[in-house]
């Protein structure tokens, strides 16, 4: 017999499946894994958007739209009829600008100021430059003013209005899908938008708030300068010494027609891209609501 303390014996517990059951749902390490996989249904606004049902414009919106269209139409008609008299009346101003040392800075500063929405009138300033200076100088002045204005617009809205842009994407579905298309499409979409009927300064606010890089933006802005220079040539062609020039008149009309065609084609292309992106855009909003509301319930940051 061995010496020392006797061995200790412990009763062994017997477990059965009936006495010890594992929980039916094992807790997961990540609380997000317990979020329901069911995607919320589209809202009424989103459903109407997908079906192409537009909200009725208020009387004020209709008045502003048709009033602005009427003013622009009347201005175009008056300029086309009385352009010689208008140029004669502006002769003292154009002569002073062309002769003054710092004359070119005036239209450049005006173009920079007009680059911020809701201001408009780039075309009028560009035509005035064409009337005042020879074609190369007028092109350079308008190009510099346009680029500097767009650059200023880009950085001001990027630094001050990014949060507001994000809110607009949530509130205005048309703006939101345009931002979605720009963000997904990159340089080509940015370039086509600048050639479309969308006002350049409005497009720049979209580019700056959706994360488009400055390199992409400035590259598209430079390549879209021909559109901004069309009114310069029209203004130059309206000068008295060019009014009887048959070649100049033909080129003027050809440039105008080509500009209109390019604008319409670009606008239709962008609209097609936006139409094709509607479902993906609305689906991303639905998923954001799903994870956003579930995260809030779990005390997690919004995604």
ZAKOL-434461 format. One line per 3 residues: number of its first residue (from 0); their letters; for each residue x, y, z of N, C-alpha, C. Coordinates in nm, 2 decimals, decimal comma. Example, Ala and Ser with C-alpha at 12.3 -4.5 7.8 and 13.67 -1.06 7.14 Angstrom:
// residues 2
0> as> 1,32 -0,57 0,78 1,23 -0,45 0,78 1,32 -0,33 0,78; 1,28 -0,22 0,71 1,37 -0,11 0,71 1,29 0,00 0,79;
This chain:
// residues 303
0> xxx> 0,09 -0,12 0,00 0,00 0,00 0,00 0,09 0,12 0,00; 0,05 0,22 -0,08 0,13 0,34 -0,10 0,11 0,43 0,02; 0,21 0,51 0,06 0,19 0,60 0,16 0,14 0,73 0,11;
3> xxx> 0,10 0,81 0,21 0,05 0,95 0,17 -0,10 0,96 0,17; -0,15 1,07 0,13 -0,29 1,09 0,13 -0,37 1,01 0,03; -0,48 0,96 0,06 -0,56 0,88 -0,03 -0,61 0,96 -0,15;
6> xxx> -0,62 0,90 -0,26 -0,66 0,98 -0,38 -0,81 1,03 -0,36; -0,83 1,15 -0,42 -0,96 1,21 -0,42 -1,04 1,17 -0,54; -1,17 1,14 -0,52 -1,25 1,11 -0,64 -1,37 1,20 -0,64;
9> xxx> -1,40 1,26 -0,76 -1,51 1,36 -0,77 -1,62 1,30 -0,86; -1,74 1,32 -0,82 -1,85 1,26 -0,90 -1,85 1,33 -1,03; -1,86 1,26 -1,14 -1,87 1,32 -1,27 -2,01 1,35 -1,31;
12> xxx> -2,03 1,47 -1,35 -2,17 1,51 -1,39 -2,20 1,45 -1,53; -2,32 1,40 -1,55 -2,36 1,36 -1,68 -2,46 1,45 -1,74; -2,43 1,49 -1,86 -2,51 1,59 -1,93 -2,59 1,53 -2,04;
15> xxx> -2,71 1,56 -2,06 -2,79 1,51 -2,17 -2,83 1,63 -2,25; -2,88 1,60 -2,37 -2,92 1,70 -2,45 -3,05 1,77 -2,40; -3,12 1,70 -2,31 -3,24 1,76 -2,25 -3,21 1,85 -2,14;
18> xxx> -3,09 1,83 -2,07 -3,06 1,91 -1,95 -2,98 2,03 -1,98; -2,91 2,03 -2,10 -2,82 2,15 -2,13 -2,83 2,17 -2,28; -2,91 2,27 -2,32 -2,93 2,31 -2,46 -2,85 2,43 -2,50;
21> xxx> -2,79 2,43 -2,61 -2,72 2,55 -2,66 -2,83 2,65 -2,70; -2,80 2,78 -2,69 -2,90 2,88 -2,74 -2,92 2,87 -2,88; -3,05 2,90 -2,92 -3,08 2,88 -3,07 -3,01 2,98 -3,15;
24> xxx> -2,98 3,10 -3,10 -2,90 3,20 -3,17 -2,78 3,24 -3,09; -2,67 3,21 -3,15 -2,54 3,23 -3,09 -2,50 3,38 -3,11; -2,47 3,46 -3,01 -2,43 3,60 -3,02 -2,31 3,61 -3,11;
27> xxx> -2,32 3,71 -3,20 -2,21 3,74 -3,29 -2,12 3,85 -3,24; -1,99 3,84 -3,28 -1,90 3,94 -3,24 -1,94 4,08 -3,29; -1,99 4,09 -3,41 -2,02 4,22 -3,47 -2,17 4,25 -3,46;
30> xxx> -2,21 4,35 -3,39 -2,36 4,38 -3,38 -2,42 4,40 -3,51; -2,34 4,45 -3,61 -2,40 4,48 -3,74 -2,45 4,35 -3,81; -2,40 4,23 -3,77 -2,44 4,11 -3,83 -2,58 4,07 -3,80;
33> xxx> -2,63 4,13 -3,69 -2,77 4,10 -3,65 -2,87 4,19 -3,72; -2,83 4,28 -3,80 -2,92 4,37 -3,88 -3,00 4,29 -3,98; -3,12 4,32 -3,98 -3,21 4,25 -4,08 -3,16 4,27 -4,22;
36> xxx> -3,18 4,16 -4,30 -3,13 4,17 -4,44 -3,24 4,23 -4,53; -3,36 4,26 -4,47 -3,47 4,31 -4,55 -3,44 4,46 -4,58; -3,44 4,49 -4,71 -3,42 4,63 -4,76 -3,56 4,70 -4,75;
39> xxx> -3,56 4,82 -4,70 -3,68 4,90 -4,69 -3,74 4,93 -4,83; -3,87 4,94 -4,84 -3,94 4,97 -4,96 -3,91 5,11 -5,00; -3,92 5,14 -5,13 -3,90 5,28 -5,18 -4,01 5,37 -5,12;
42> xxx> -3,97 5,49 -5,09 -4,07 5,59 -5,04 -4,16 5,64 -5,16; -4,26 5,71 -5,13 -4,35 5,76 -5,23 -4,27 5,85 -5,33; -4,19 5,93 -5,27 -4,11 6,02 -5,36 -4,02 5,94 -5,45;
45> xxx> -3,95 5,84 -5,40 -3,86 5,75 -5,48 -3,94 5,67 -5,58; -4,06 5,62 -5,54 -4,14 5,55 -5,64 -4,18 5,63 -5,75; -4,23 5,76 -5,72 -4,27 5,85 -5,83 -4,15 5,88 -5,92;
48> xxx> -4,03 5,90 -5,86 -3,91 5,93 -5,93 -3,87 5,82 -6,03; -3,88 5,69 -5,98 -3,85 5,58 -6,07 -3,95 5,57 -6,19; -4,07 5,61 -6,16 -4,18 5,60 -6,27 -4,18 5,73 -6,35;
51> xxx> -4,10 5,82 -6,32 -4,10 5,94 -6,40 -4,21 6,04 -6,37; -4,27 6,02 -6,26 -4,38 6,11 -6,22 -4,32 6,23 -6,15; -4,33 6,35 -6,21 -4,27 6,47 -6,15 -4,37 6,55 -6,07;
54> xxx> -4,32 6,61 -5,96 -4,40 6,69 -5,88 -4,45 6,82 -5,95; -4,57 6,85 -5,93 -4,63 6,97 -5,99 -4,55 7,10 -5,94; -4,52 7,18 -6,03 -4,45 7,31 -6,00 -4,55 7,41 -5,94;
57> xxx> -4,51 7,48 -5,84 -4,60 7,58 -5,78 -4,61 7,70 -5,88; -4,71 7,78 -5,85 -4,74 7,90 -5,94 -4,61 7,99 -5,94; -4,55 8,00 -5,83 -4,43 8,09 -5,82 -4,32 8,03 -5,91;
60> xxx> -4,30 7,90 -5,91 -4,19 7,83 -5,99 -4,22 7,85 -6,14; -4,35 7,83 -6,17 -4,39 7,85 -6,31 -4,37 7,99 -6,36; -4,40 8,09 -6,27 -4,39 8,23 -6,31 -4,24 8,26 -6,33;
63> xxx> -4,15 8,21 -6,24 -4,01 8,24 -6,26 -3,96 8,17 -6,38; -4,00 8,05 -6,41 -3,94 7,98 -6,53 -3,99 8,04 -6,66; -4,12 8,06 -6,67 -4,16 8,12 -6,80 -4,13 8,27 -6,81;
66> xxx> -4,12 8,34 -6,70 -4,07 8,48 -6,70 -3,93 8,49 -6,75; -3,84 8,41 -6,69 -3,70 8,41 -6,73 -3,69 8,37 -6,88; -3,76 8,27 -6,92 -3,76 8,22 -7,06 -3,80 8,34 -7,16;
69> xxx> -3,91 8,41 -7,12 -3,96 8,52 -7,20 -3,85 8,63 -7,21; -3,79 8,66 -7,09 -3,69 8,77 -7,09 -3,57 8,73 -7,19; -3,52 8,61 -7,18 -3,41 8,56 -7,26 -3,45 8,56 -7,41;
72> xxx> -3,57 8,52 -7,44 -3,62 8,52 -7,58 -3,63 8,66 -7,63; -3,68 8,76 -7,56 -3,69 8,90 -7,60 -3,55 8,96 -7,62; -3,46 8,92 -7,53 -3,32 8,97 -7,54 -3,25 8,93 -7,67;
75> xxx> -3,27 8,80 -7,70 -3,21 8,74 -7,82 -3,27 8,81 -7,94; -3,40 8,83 -7,95 -3,46 8,89 -8,06 -3,42 9,04 -8,08; -3,41 9,11 -7,97 -3,37 9,25 -7,98 -3,22 9,26 -8,02;
78> xxx> -3,14 9,18 -7,97 -3,00 9,18 -8,01 -2,98 9,15 -8,15; -3,05 9,05 -8,20 -3,04 9,01 -8,34 -3,09 9,12 -8,44; -3,20 9,20 -8,39 -3,26 9,30 -8,48 -3,18 9,43 -8,47;
81> xxx> -3,14 9,47 -8,34 -3,08 9,60 -8,32 -2,93 9,59 -8,29; -2,86 9,48 -8,33 -2,72 9,47 -8,29 -2,63 9,58 -8,34; -2,66 9,63 -8,46 -2,57 9,74 -8,51 -2,59 9,87 -8,42;
84> xxx> -2,71 9,90 -8,39 -2,73 10,02 -8,30 -2,68 10,00 -8,16; -2,69 9,88 -8,11 -2,64 9,85 -7,98 -2,49 9,86 -7,98; -2,42 9,81 -8,08 -2,27 9,82 -8,09 -2,23 9,97 -8,11;
87> xxx> -2,31 10,05 -8,18 -2,27 10,19 -8,20 -2,29 10,26 -8,06; -2,39 10,23 -7,99 -2,41 10,29 -7,86 -2,31 10,25 -7,76; -2,25 10,13 -7,77 -2,15 10,08 -7,68 -2,01 10,12 -7,73;
90> xxx> -2,00 10,19 -7,84 -1,87 10,23 -7,89 -1,78 10,30 -7,79; -1,83 10,40 -7,72 -1,75 10,47 -7,62 -1,69 10,38 -7,51; -1,77 10,28 -7,47 -1,73 10,19 -7,37 -1,62 10,09 -7,43;
93> xxx> -1,65 10,04 -7,54 -1,56 9,94 -7,60 -1,43 10,01 -7,64; -1,43 10,13 -7,69 -1,31 10,20 -7,72 -1,23 10,23 -7,60; -1,29 10,27 -7,49 -1,22 10,29 -7,37 -1,15 10,16 -7,32;
96> xxx> -1,22 10,05 -7,32 -1,17 9,92 -7,28 -1,05 9,88 -7,36; -1,06 9,90 -7,49 -0,95 9,85 -7,58 -0,83 9,94 -7,57; -0,85 10,07 -7,53 -0,74 10,16 -7,53 -0,67 10,16 -7,39;
99> xxx> -0,75 10,13 -7,29 -0,70 10,14 -7,15 -0,61 10,03 -7,12; -0,50 10,06 -7,04 -0,40 9,95 -7,01 -0,46 9,84 -6,93; -0,55 9,87 -6,84 -0,61 9,76 -6,75 -0,75 9,73 -6,80;
102> xxx> -0,79 9,77 -6,92 -0,92 9,73 -6,97 -0,95 9,59 -6,97; -0,86 9,50 -7,01 -0,89 9,35 -7,01 -0,93 9,30 -6,87; -0,88 9,36 -6,77 -0,91 9,31 -6,63 -1,06 9,33 -6,60;
105> xxx> -1,12 9,42 -6,66 -1,26 9,45 -6,62 -1,35 9,33 -6,66; -1,35 9,28 -6,79 -1,43 9,16 -6,82 -1,39 9,04 -6,74; -1,26 9,03 -6,71 -1,21 8,91 -6,64 -1,27 8,91 -6,50;
108> xxx> -1,27 9,03 -6,43 -1,33 9,03 -6,29 -1,48 9,01 -6,30; -1,55 9,06 -6,40 -1,69 9,04 -6,41 -1,72 8,89 -6,44; -1,64 8,82 -6,52 -1,66 8,68 -6,55 -1,64 8,60 -6,42;
111> xxx> -1,54 8,64 -6,34 -1,52 8,57 -6,21 -1,64 8,58 -6,12; -1,69 8,71 -6,11 -1,80 8,73 -6,02 -1,93 8,65 -6,07; -1,95 8,65 -6,20 -2,06 8,58 -6,25 -2,05 8,43 -6,25;
114> xxx> -1,94 8,38 -6,20 -1,92 8,23 -6,20 -2,00 8,17 -6,08; -2,04 8,25 -5,99 -2,11 8,21 -5,87 -2,26 8,21 -5,89; -2,33 8,10 -5,87 -2,48 8,10 -5,89 -2,54 8,18 -5,78;
117> xxx> -2,65 8,24 -5,80 -2,74 8,23 -5,92 -2,71 8,33 -6,03; -2,60 8,40 -6,03 -2,56 8,50 -6,13 -2,54 8,43 -6,26; -2,57 8,51 -6,37 -2,55 8,46 -6,50 -2,53 8,58 -6,60;
120> xxx> -2,49 8,55 -6,72 -2,46 8,65 -6,81 -2,32 8,64 -6,88; -2,26 8,52 -6,86 -2,13 8,50 -6,93 -2,13 8,53 -7,08; -2,24 8,49 -7,14 -2,24 8,50 -7,29 -2,24 8,65 -7,33;
123> xxx> -2,31 8,73 -7,25 -2,31 8,88 -7,29 -2,18 8,94 -7,27; -2,11 8,90 -7,16 -1,97 8,96 -7,14 -1,88 8,91 -7,25; -1,89 8,78 -7,29 -1,81 8,72 -7,39 -1,83 8,79 -7,53;
126> xxx> -1,96 8,82 -7,56 -1,99 8,89 -7,68 -1,93 9,03 -7,68; -1,94 9,09 -7,57 -1,88 9,23 -7,56 -1,73 9,22 -7,58; -1,67 9,12 -7,53 -1,52 9,11 -7,55 -1,49 9,09 -7,69;
129> xxx> -1,58 9,01 -7,76 -1,56 8,99 -7,91 -1,57 9,12 -7,99; -1,67 9,20 -7,94 -1,69 9,33 -8,01 -1,57 9,43 -7,98; -1,51 9,42 -7,86 -1,41 9,52 -7,82 -1,27 9,49 -7,87;
132> xxx> -1,23 9,36 -7,86 -1,09 9,33 -7,90 -1,09 9,24 -8,02; -0,97 9,23 -8,08 -0,95 9,13 -8,19 -0,97 8,99 -8,14; -0,99 8,90 -8,23 -1,03 8,76 -8,19 -0,93 8,70 -8,10;
135> xxx> -0,80 8,69 -8,12 -0,71 8,62 -8,03 -0,71 8,68 -7,89; -0,71 8,82 -7,88 -0,71 8,88 -7,75 -0,85 8,86 -7,67; -0,96 8,86 -7,75 -1,09 8,84 -7,69 -1,10 8,69 -7,64;
138> xxx> -1,05 8,60 -7,72 -1,05 8,46 -7,67 -0,97 8,44 -7,54; -0,85 8,50 -7,54 -0,76 8,49 -7,42 -0,83 8,55 -7,30; -0,89 8,67 -7,31 -0,95 8,74 -7,20 -1,07 8,65 -7,14;
141> xxx> -1,15 8,60 -7,23 -1,27 8,52 -7,19 -1,22 8,39 -7,13; -1,12 8,33 -7,19 -1,07 8,20 -7,13 -1,01 8,22 -6,99; -0,93 8,32 -6,97 -0,88 8,35 -6,84 -0,98 8,38 -6,74;
144> xxx> -1,08 8,46 -6,77 -1,19 8,50 -6,68 -1,28 8,38 -6,65; -1,30 8,29 -6,75 -1,39 8,17 -6,73 -1,32 8,07 -6,64; -1,19 8,04 -6,66 -1,12 7,95 -6,58 -1,10 7,99 -6,44;
147> xxx> -1,06 8,12 -6,42 -1,04 8,17 -6,28 -1,17 8,17 -6,21; -1,28 8,21 -6,27 -1,41 8,20 -6,21 -1,45 8,06 -6,17; -1,43 7,97 -6,26 -1,47 7,83 -6,23 -1,38 7,77 -6,11;
150> xxx> -1,25 7,81 -6,11 -1,16 7,76 -6,01 -1,21 7,82 -5,87; -1,24 7,95 -5,87 -1,28 8,01 -5,74 -1,41 7,94 -5,70; -1,51 7,92 -5,79 -1,63 7,86 -5,76 -1,61 7,72 -5,70;
153> xxx> -1,52 7,64 -5,76 -1,49 7,51 -5,72 -1,45 7,50 -5,57; -1,35 7,58 -5,54 -1,29 7,58 -5,41 -1,38 7,64 -5,30; -1,45 7,74 -5,34 -1,55 7,80 -5,24 -1,65 7,70 -5,20;
156> xxx> -1,72 7,64 -5,30 -1,82 7,55 -5,27 -1,77 7,42 -5,21; -1,65 7,38 -5,24 -1,59 7,26 -5,18 -1,56 7,27 -5,04; -1,52 7,39 -5,00 -1,48 7,42 -4,86 -1,60 7,46 -4,77;
159> xxx> -1,70 7,53 -4,83 -1,81 7,58 -4,75 -1,94 7,51 -4,77; -1,96 7,44 -4,88 -2,09 7,38 -4,91 -2,10 7,23 -4,93; -2,00 7,16 -4,89 -2,00 7,01 -4,90 -2,12 6,95 -4,82;
162> xxx> -2,13 7,00 -4,70 -2,24 6,94 -4,61 -2,38 6,98 -4,67; -2,39 7,10 -4,72 -2,52 7,14 -4,78 -2,54 7,05 -4,91; -2,44 7,03 -4,99 -2,45 6,94 -5,11 -2,50 6,81 -5,07;
165> xxx> -2,45 6,75 -4,96 -2,49 6,61 -4,92 -2,64 6,62 -4,88; -2,69 6,72 -4,82 -2,83 6,73 -4,78 -2,91 6,75 -4,91; -2,87 6,82 -5,01 -2,94 6,83 -5,13 -2,95 6,70 -5,20;
168> xxx> -2,85 6,62 -5,19 -2,86 6,48 -5,26 -2,97 6,40 -5,19; -2,99 6,42 -5,06 -3,10 6,35 -4,99 -3,23 6,40 -5,02; -3,24 6,53 -5,03 -3,37 6,60 -5,05 -3,42 6,60 -5,19;
171> xxx> -3,33 6,64 -5,29 -3,37 6,65 -5,43 -3,31 6,53 -5,51; -3,40 6,45 -5,55 -3,36 6,32 -5,62 -3,30 6,35 -5,75; -3,34 6,45 -5,82 -3,28 6,48 -5,95 -3,14 6,52 -5,93;
174> xxx> -3,11 6,61 -5,83 -2,98 6,65 -5,80 -2,90 6,53 -5,75; -2,96 6,45 -5,67 -2,89 6,33 -5,62 -2,84 6,23 -5,72; -2,93 6,21 -5,82 -2,89 6,11 -5,93 -2,79 6,17 -6,02;
177> xxx> -2,79 6,30 -6,04 -2,68 6,37 -6,12 -2,55 6,36 -6,04; -2,55 6,38 -5,91 -2,43 6,36 -5,83 -2,38 6,22 -5,84; -2,47 6,13 -5,83 -2,44 5,98 -5,84 -2,37 5,95 -5,98;
180> xxx> -2,43 6,00 -6,08 -2,37 5,98 -6,22 -2,23 6,04 -6,23; -2,22 6,16 -6,18 -2,09 6,23 -6,19 -1,99 6,16 -6,11; -2,02 6,11 -5,99 -1,93 6,04 -5,90 -1,89 5,91 -5,96;
183> xxx> -1,98 5,84 -6,03 -1,95 5,71 -6,08 -1,88 5,72 -6,22; -1,91 5,83 -6,30 -1,87 5,84 -6,43 -1,73 5,89 -6,45; -1,68 5,98 -6,36 -1,55 6,03 -6,37 -1,53 6,14 -6,47;
186> xxx> -1,41 6,14 -6,54 -1,37 6,25 -6,62 -1,47 6,27 -6,74; -1,51 6,16 -6,81 -1,59 6,17 -6,93 -1,72 6,23 -6,90; -1,79 6,19 -6,79 -1,92 6,25 -6,75 -1,90 6,40 -6,72;
189> xxx> -1,79 6,43 -6,64 -1,77 6,57 -6,61 -1,75 6,66 -6,74; -1,68 6,61 -6,83 -1,66 6,68 -6,96 -1,79 6,70 -7,04; -1,87 6,59 -7,05 -1,99 6,60 -7,12 -2,09 6,69 -7,05;
192> xxx> -2,10 6,69 -6,92 -2,19 6,78 -6,85 -2,15 6,92 -6,88; -2,02 6,96 -6,89 -1,98 7,09 -6,92 -2,02 7,13 -7,06; -2,04 7,04 -7,15 -2,08 7,07 -7,29 -2,23 7,07 -7,30;
195> xxx> -2,30 7,02 -7,20 -2,45 7,01 -7,21 -2,51 7,14 -7,17; -2,65 7,14 -7,17 -2,73 7,26 -7,14 -2,72 7,30 -6,99; -2,67 7,21 -6,91 -2,66 7,25 -6,77 -2,56 7,36 -6,75;
198> xxx> -2,61 7,47 -6,68 -2,52 7,59 -6,67 -2,39 7,55 -6,60; -2,27 7,60 -6,66 -2,14 7,56 -6,61 -2,12 7,59 -6,46; -2,16 7,70 -6,41 -2,14 7,74 -6,27 -2,22 7,65 -6,18;
201> xxx> -2,34 7,60 -6,22 -2,42 7,51 -6,14 -2,35 7,37 -6,14; -2,30 7,33 -6,26 -2,23 7,20 -6,27 -2,11 7,20 -6,18; -2,04 7,31 -6,18 -1,92 7,32 -6,09 -1,95 7,30 -5,94;
204> xxx> -2,06 7,35 -5,90 -2,10 7,33 -5,76 -2,13 7,18 -5,73; -2,18 7,11 -5,83 -2,20 6,97 -5,81 -2,06 6,90 -5,81; -1,97 6,93 -5,90 -1,84 6,87 -5,91 -1,77 6,89 -5,77;
207> xxx> -1,78 7,00 -5,72 -1,70 7,04 -5,60 -1,75 6,97 -5,48; -1,88 6,94 -5,47 -1,94 6,88 -5,35 -1,95 6,73 -5,35; -1,93 6,67 -5,46 -1,94 6,52 -5,47 -1,81 6,45 -5,47;
210> xxx> -1,70 6,52 -5,46 -1,57 6,46 -5,44 -1,49 6,45 -5,57; -1,53 6,52 -5,67 -1,45 6,52 -5,80 -1,31 6,59 -5,77; -1,20 6,53 -5,81 -1,07 6,59 -5,78 -1,05 6,71 -5,87;
213> xxx> -0,96 6,80 -5,82 -0,94 6,92 -5,89 -0,87 6,89 -6,03; -0,79 6,79 -6,04 -0,73 6,76 -6,16 -0,83 6,72 -6,27; -0,92 6,64 -6,23 -1,03 6,60 -6,33 -1,11 6,72 -6,37;
216> xxx> -1,15 6,81 -6,27 -1,23 6,92 -6,29 -1,16 7,02 -6,39; -1,03 7,06 -6,36 -0,97 7,16 -6,44 -0,94 7,11 -6,58; -0,91 6,98 -6,59 -0,89 6,92 -6,73 -1,02 6,93 -6,81;
219> xxx> -1,13 6,90 -6,75 -1,26 6,91 -6,82 -1,29 7,06 -6,85; -1,26 7,15 -6,76 -1,29 7,29 -6,78 -1,21 7,34 -6,90; -1,08 7,30 -6,91 -1,00 7,35 -7,02 -1,05 7,29 -7,15;
222> xxx> -1,08 7,17 -7,16 -1,13 7,10 -7,28 -1,27 7,15 -7,32; -1,34 7,21 -7,23 -1,47 7,26 -7,26 -1,47 7,41 -7,30; -1,35 7,47 -7,30 -1,35 7,62 -7,33 -1,40 7,65 -7,47;
225> xxx> -1,39 7,57 -7,57 -1,46 7,61 -7,70 -1,60 7,65 -7,69; -1,68 7,58 -7,60 -1,82 7,62 -7,58 -1,83 7,76 -7,53; -1,74 7,80 -7,43 -1,74 7,93 -7,38 -1,70 8,04 -7,48;
228> xxx> -1,62 8,00 -7,58 -1,57 8,10 -7,67 -1,66 8,12 -7,79; -1,77 8,04 -7,80 -1,86 8,06 -7,92 -1,92 8,20 -7,92; -1,97 8,25 -7,80 -2,02 8,39 -7,80 -1,92 8,50 -7,84;
231> xxx> -1,79 8,47 -7,81 -1,68 8,56 -7,84 -1,68 8,58 -7,99; -1,68 8,47 -8,07 -1,68 8,48 -8,21 -1,80 8,55 -8,27; -1,92 8,52 -8,21 -2,04 8,58 -8,25 -2,03 8,73 -8,23;
234> xxx> -1,98 8,78 -8,12 -1,96 8,92 -8,09 -1,86 8,98 -8,19; -1,75 8,91 -8,22 -1,66 8,96 -8,32 -1,72 8,97 -8,45; -1,80 8,87 -8,49 -1,87 8,88 -8,62 -1,97 8,99 -8,64;
237> xxx> -2,02 9,04 -8,52 -2,12 9,15 -8,53 -2,05 9,29 -8,54; -1,92 9,29 -8,53 -1,85 9,42 -8,55 -1,88 9,48 -8,68; -1,90 9,61 -8,69 -1,93 9,68 -8,82 -1,84 9,64 -8,94;
240> xxx> -1,71 9,63 -8,91 -1,62 9,59 -9,02 -1,64 9,45 -9,07; -1,71 9,36 -8,99 -1,73 9,22 -9,02 -1,87 9,19 -9,07; -1,96 9,29 -9,05 -2,10 9,26 -9,08 -2,13 9,23 -9,22;
243> xxx> -2,05 9,29 -9,32 -2,07 9,26 -9,46 -1,98 9,15 -9,51; -1,90 9,09 -9,42 -1,81 8,98 -9,46 -1,89 8,85 -9,48; -1,90 8,80 -9,60 -1,99 8,68 -9,62 -1,93 8,56 -9,55;
246> xxx> -1,79 8,54 -9,56 -1,73 8,43 -9,50 -1,75 8,43 -9,35; -1,73 8,55 -9,29 -1,75 8,56 -9,14 -1,89 8,53 -9,10; -1,99 8,57 -9,18 -2,13 8,54 -9,15 -2,16 8,39 -9,16;
249> xxx> -2,10 8,32 -9,26 -2,12 8,18 -9,27 -2,06 8,10 -9,15; -1,94 8,14 -9,12 -1,87 8,08 -9,00 -1,95 8,10 -8,88; -2,00 8,22 -8,86 -2,08 8,26 -8,74 -2,20 8,16 -8,73;
252> xxx> -2,27 8,15 -8,83 -2,39 8,06 -8,83 -2,35 7,91 -8,81; -2,24 7,87 -8,87 -2,20 7,73 -8,86 -2,16 7,70 -8,72; -2,08 7,80 -8,66 -2,04 7,78 -8,52 -2,16 7,78 -8,42;
255> xxx> -2,26 7,86 -8,45 -2,38 7,87 -8,36 -2,45 7,74 -8,37; -2,48 7,69 -8,50 -2,55 7,56 -8,52 -2,48 7,44 -8,45; -2,34 7,44 -8,47 -2,26 7,33 -8,42 -2,27 7,33 -8,27;
258> xxx> -2,26 7,45 -8,21 -2,27 7,46 -8,06 -2,41 7,41 -8,01; -2,51 7,45 -8,08 -2,65 7,40 -8,04 -2,66 7,25 -8,05; -2,61 7,19 -8,15 -2,62 7,05 -8,17 -2,54 6,98 -8,06;
261> xxx> -2,41 7,02 -8,04 -2,33 6,96 -7,94 -2,40 6,97 -7,80; -2,46 7,08 -7,77 -2,53 7,10 -7,64 -2,64 7,01 -7,63; -2,72 6,99 -7,73 -2,84 6,90 -7,73 -2,80 6,76 -7,71;
264> xxx> -2,70 6,72 -7,79 -2,65 6,58 -7,78 -2,59 6,55 -7,64; -2,51 6,64 -7,59 -2,45 6,62 -7,46 -2,56 6,61 -7,35; -2,66 6,70 -7,36 -2,77 6,70 -7,26 -2,85 6,57 -7,27;
267> xxx> -2,88 6,52 -7,39 -2,95 6,40 -7,40 -2,87 6,28 -7,35; -2,74 6,28 -7,37 -2,65 6,17 -7,32 -2,65 6,17 -7,17; -2,64 6,29 -7,11 -2,64 6,29 -6,96 -2,78 6,25 -6,91;
270> xxx> -2,89 6,29 -6,97 -3,02 6,25 -6,93 -3,03 6,10 -6,93; -2,98 6,04 -7,04 -2,98 5,89 -7,05 -2,91 5,82 -6,94; -2,79 5,88 -6,91 -2,71 5,82 -6,80 -2,78 5,83 -6,67;
273> xxx> -2,85 5,95 -6,65 -2,93 5,97 -6,52 -3,04 5,87 -6,52; -3,11 5,85 -6,63 -3,23 5,76 -6,63 -3,18 5,62 -6,60; -3,07 5,58 -6,66 -3,02 5,44 -6,64 -2,97 5,42 -6,50;
276> xxx> -2,93 5,53 -6,43 -2,88 5,52 -6,29 -2,98 5,53 -6,18; -3,11 5,55 -6,22 -3,21 5,58 -6,12 -3,23 5,46 -6,03; -3,24 5,34 -6,08 -3,26 5,22 -5,99 -3,15 5,20 -5,89;
279> xxx> -3,03 5,21 -5,94 -2,91 5,19 -5,85 -2,90 5,30 -5,75; -2,94 5,42 -5,79 -2,93 5,54 -5,70 -3,04 5,52 -5,59; -3,16 5,48 -5,63 -3,27 5,47 -5,53 -3,24 5,35 -5,44;
282> xxx> -3,18 5,24 -5,49 -3,14 5,12 -5,41 -3,04 5,16 -5,31; -2,94 5,24 -5,35 -2,84 5,28 -5,25 -2,90 5,37 -5,14; -3,00 5,45 -5,17 -3,07 5,52 -5,06 -3,15 5,43 -4,97;
285> xxx> -3,21 5,33 -5,02 -3,29 5,23 -4,94 -3,19 5,15 -4,85; -3,07 5,11 -4,90 -2,98 5,04 -4,82 -2,92 5,14 -4,71; -2,90 5,26 -4,74 -2,86 5,36 -4,64 -2,96 5,37 -4,53;
288> xxx> -3,09 5,37 -4,56 -3,19 5,38 -4,46 -3,19 5,25 -4,38; -3,17 5,14 -4,44 -3,17 5,01 -4,36 -3,06 5,01 -4,26; -2,94 5,04 -4,30 -2,83 5,03 -4,21 -2,82 5,15 -4,12;
291> xxx> -2,87 5,27 -4,17 -2,88 5,39 -4,09 -2,97 5,37 -3,97; -3,09 5,32 -3,99 -3,19 5,31 -3,88 -3,15 5,20 -3,79; -3,09 5,08 -3,84 -3,05 4,97 -3,76 -2,93 5,01 -3,67;
294> xxx> -2,84 5,09 -3,73 -2,72 5,13 -3,66 -2,76 5,23 -3,55; -2,86 5,31 -3,57 -2,90 5,40 -3,47 -2,97 5,33 -3,35; -3,04 5,22 -3,38 -3,10 5,14 -3,28 -3,00 5,07 -3,20;
297> xxx> -2,89 5,03 -3,26 -2,78 4,96 -3,19 -2,68 5,05 -3,12; -2,70 5,18 -3,14 -2,61 5,28 -3,09 -2,48 5,28 -3,16; -2,48 5,25 -3,29 -2,36 5,25 -3,38 -2,36 5,37 -3,46;
300> xxx> -2,24 5,41 -3,51 -2,24 5,53 -3,60 -2,31 5,50 -3,73; -2,37 5,61 -3,79 -2,44 5,60 -3,91 -2,35 5,56 -4,02; -2,40 5,48 -4,12 -2,31 5,45 -4,24 -2,37 5,50 -4,36;
